[in-house]
Amino acid sequence: MVNVVEILLELEASGFNNTGRATRGRVVRTIPGGALSCQVDDGIKSVAEPQGTYDSIDDARNALIEYWGKCNIALQSEFWKPKHSG
């Protein structure tokens, strides 16, 4: 079965763990039905991707931003080893 979604908003996040790498995420609406959800291009194994449906585009947008914040924290705690504490 073909799944069709309308892309309502696309966001880009970059600079994870100071690498300069960028990734994208989208807020989409299913057709038919109209349910709002998130899609992400990349993930971190220890961080759950945004799931479920959202009441508004802003709610879904905030879920993407929160997700990327959690990804950045996970990368820093798992891989980042500062040479100087300070």
CORVENBEL-V100318 format. One record per backbone hydrogen bond with DSSP energy under -1.0 kcal/mol. CO is the residue of the C=O (numbers start at 1). NH is the residue of the N-H. Records with the same first field share a line. If there is no record, write none. Layout:
CO: NH ; NH
//
This chain:
4: 31
6: 29
9: 27
11: 25
13: 23
15: 18
16: 19
21: 15
23: 13
24: 41
25: 11
26: 39
27: 8 ; 9
28: 37
29: 6
30: 34
35: 30
36: 54
37: 28
39: 26
44: 47
56: 60
57: 61
58: 62
59: 63
60: 64
61: 65
62: 66
63: 67
64: 68
65: 69
66: 70
67: 71
68: 72
69: 73
70: 74
71: 75
72: 76
73: 77
74: 78
75: 79 ; 80
//
